[in-house]
Protein backbone atom coordinates (compact mmCIF):
# COMPACT_ATOMS: atom_id res chain seq x y z
CA UNK A 1 0.00 0.00 0.00
CA UNK A 2 2.91 2.36 0.48
CA UNK A 3 4.25 2.44 -3.09
CA UNK A 4 5.31 6.02 -3.87
CA UNK A 5 3.16 7.91 -6.34
CA UNK A 6 4.27 10.83 -8.48
CA UNK A 7 6.06 11.67 -11.68
CA UNK A 8 9.01 13.81 -12.63
CA UNK A 9 9.94 16.38 -10.02
CA UNK A 10 6.68 15.99 -8.08
CA UNK A 11 6.90 15.03 -4.44
CA UNK A 12 6.39 11.30 -4.01
CA UNK A 13 3.46 10.37 -1.82
CA UNK A 14 2.24 6.93 -0.84
CA UNK A 15 -1.21 5.41 -1.17
CA UNK A 16 -1.44 5.83 2.61
CA UNK A 17 -0.74 9.57 2.23
CA UNK A 18 -3.50 9.85 -0.37
CA UNK A 19 -5.97 7.93 1.83
CA UNK A 20 -5.15 10.11 4.84
CA UNK A 21 -5.60 13.25 2.74
CA UNK A 22 -9.00 11.91 1.65
CA UNK A 23 -9.96 11.37 5.28
CA UNK A 24 -8.83 14.80 6.37
CA UNK A 25 -10.06 16.98 3.50
CA UNK A 26 -12.81 15.04 1.74
CA UNK A 27 -16.54 15.12 2.16
CA UNK A 28 -18.30 12.26 3.89
CA UNK A 29 -18.11 9.91 0.89
CA UNK A 30 -14.44 10.60 0.17
CA UNK A 31 -13.60 10.27 3.87
CA UNK A 32 -15.19 6.82 3.79
CA UNK A 33 -13.15 5.92 0.67
CA UNK A 34 -10.00 7.00 2.50
CA UNK A 35 -10.91 4.82 5.47
CA UNK A 36 -11.63 1.87 3.17
CA UNK A 37 -8.30 2.41 1.39
CA UNK A 38 -6.42 2.36 4.69
CA UNK A 39 -8.13 -0.90 5.67
CA UNK A 40 -7.76 -2.53 2.24
CA UNK A 41 -5.33 -5.22 1.24
CA UNK A 42 -3.43 -4.56 -2.02
CA UNK A 43 -6.04 -6.28 -4.20
CA UNK A 44 -8.94 -4.31 -2.75
CA UNK A 45 -6.95 -1.08 -2.75
CA UNK A 46 -6.46 -1.50 -6.51
CA UNK A 47 -10.20 -2.04 -6.88
CA UNK A 48 -10.88 1.22 -5.02
CA UNK A 49 -8.33 3.14 -7.07
CA UNK A 50 -9.71 1.69 -10.31
CA UNK A 51 -13.33 2.40 -9.32
CA UNK A 52 -12.68 6.03 -8.33
CA UNK A 53 -9.75 7.25 -10.46
CA UNK A 54 -10.84 10.90 -10.45
CA UNK A 55 -11.05 11.06 -6.67
CA UNK A 56 -7.73 9.25 -6.34
CA UNK A 57 -5.99 11.60 -8.81
CA UNK A 58 -7.40 14.72 -7.15
CA UNK A 59 -6.39 13.68 -3.65
CA UNK A 60 -3.00 12.44 -4.84
CA UNK A 61 -2.35 15.91 -6.23
CA UNK A 62 -3.52 17.46 -2.96
CA UNK A 63 -1.30 15.11 -0.93
CA UNK A 64 1.67 16.06 -3.12
CA UNK A 65 0.96 19.76 -2.66
CA UNK A 66 0.60 19.37 1.10
CA UNK A 67 3.84 17.39 1.26
CA UNK A 68 5.64 20.11 -0.71
CA UNK A 69 4.28 22.83 1.60
CA UNK A 70 5.42 20.85 4.65
CA UNK A 71 8.84 20.36 3.06
CA UNK A 72 9.19 24.09 2.36
CA UNK A 73 8.00 24.99 5.86
CA UNK A 74 10.61 22.75 7.46
CA UNK A 75 13.51 24.57 5.77
N, C-alpha and C positions, 0 to 999 in steps of 0.2 A: 504493500500500500504506500510505501514511502518513496517510490521512484520519483526522482526530480522531474519537474515539468518546466518547459521554457525553451526558447530558441534564441540563437545569436547571443547578443549581449544582455538579454533579459535576465533578471534575477531568477534563479531556479527555486521553485517551490515544490513541495511534495503534495501528494493527494491528500494527506492529513492536513496540510496547511489550507488547501482549498476547502475541505470539509469544515474546518474550524471557522474559516471566513464566512462560509455559508451560514453556519450556526450563529455567528455573531452579528452579521449584517443583513441577512435575508429576512424575508417575510415568513409567515408561519409555515408555508409549504416548503420553501427553500431551507429553512432551519431543520425541518424534518428530514429532508434529503441529506443534509449534512450529517445529522445524527445517524441515519441509515448507512451512509458512506463510512463513518467511523466504526460502525459495528460490523461492516461487511467483510467477508473473506475476499480474496482477489477475484474470484469468478463473479461474485455478486457485485463487487465494486465496478467491474467492467460493464456489467448489465446496467447499473445506474448511470455510469458515464455515457454509455451508448444510447440510453433511453432519453437522457436530458442533456444533449451536447451543448445547447445554447446556454443553459444555466452553468454548466461546468466551465465553459470558455469564459463567460463573464466573471465568474468568481475566481477563476485562475488568474485572470488579468488583475482583478482587485487584490488578490493575495500577493501577486508580484509587486504591485504598486505599494502596498503596505509594507512589504519586506524592504523595498528600496527606501522608503521614507524612514523606517527604523534604522537601516544601515547608515543613512545620511545623518540622522540624529545622534548616532553613537560616535560620530567622528569628533 
